[in-house]
Amino acid sequence: MVYSGYRFVEEAVAAGKPVATVNRGRTRADPVLTLKVETEVGRALKALAQPAAAGERVES
């Protein structure tokens, strides 16, 4: 069963905070996202973990 996290997006946007997601395909939050990375979550996490494992800082 999947529980939607959309309510967290709504709260963040209402508070003026940027919202990013890693997801393949369309989501209900797409119109309000600050950043969307369209890839598999595992691939994105692996890309972030490699520099971190080497002691490097990941910059945006």
Contacts in CASP RR format, 6 or more apart in sequence:
PFRMAT RR
TARGET T0000
AUTHOR 0000-0000-0000
METHOD contacts of the structure
MODEL  1
MVYSGYRFVEEAVAAGKPVATVNRGRTRADPVLTLKVETEVGRALKALAQ
PAAAGERVES
4 28 0 8 1.000
6 27 0 8 1.000
6 28 0 8 1.000
6 29 0 8 1.000
9 19 0 8 1.000
9 29 0 8 1.000
9 32 0 8 1.000
9 33 0 8 1.000
12 18 0 8 1.000
12 19 0 8 1.000
13 19 0 8 1.000
13 32 0 8 1.000
18 34 0 8 1.000
18 35 0 8 1.000
19 29 0 8 1.000
19 32 0 8 1.000
19 33 0 8 1.000
19 34 0 8 1.000
19 35 0 8 1.000
20 33 0 8 1.000
20 34 0 8 1.000
20 35 0 8 1.000
20 36 0 8 1.000
20 37 0 8 1.000
21 27 0 8 1.000
21 29 0 8 1.000
21 33 0 8 1.000
21 35 0 8 1.000
21 36 0 8 1.000
21 37 0 8 1.000
22 36 0 8 1.000
22 37 0 8 1.000
22 39 0 8 1.000
22 41 0 8 1.000
22 44 0 8 1.000
23 36 0 8 1.000
23 37 0 8 1.000
23 38 0 8 1.000
23 41 0 8 1.000
24 38 0 8 1.000
24 39 0 8 1.000
24 40 0 8 1.000
25 38 0 8 1.000
27 33 0 8 1.000
30 36 0 8 1.000
37 44 0 8 1.000
48 58 0 8 1.000
51 57 0 8 1.000
51 58 0 8 1.000
52 58 0 8 1.000
END
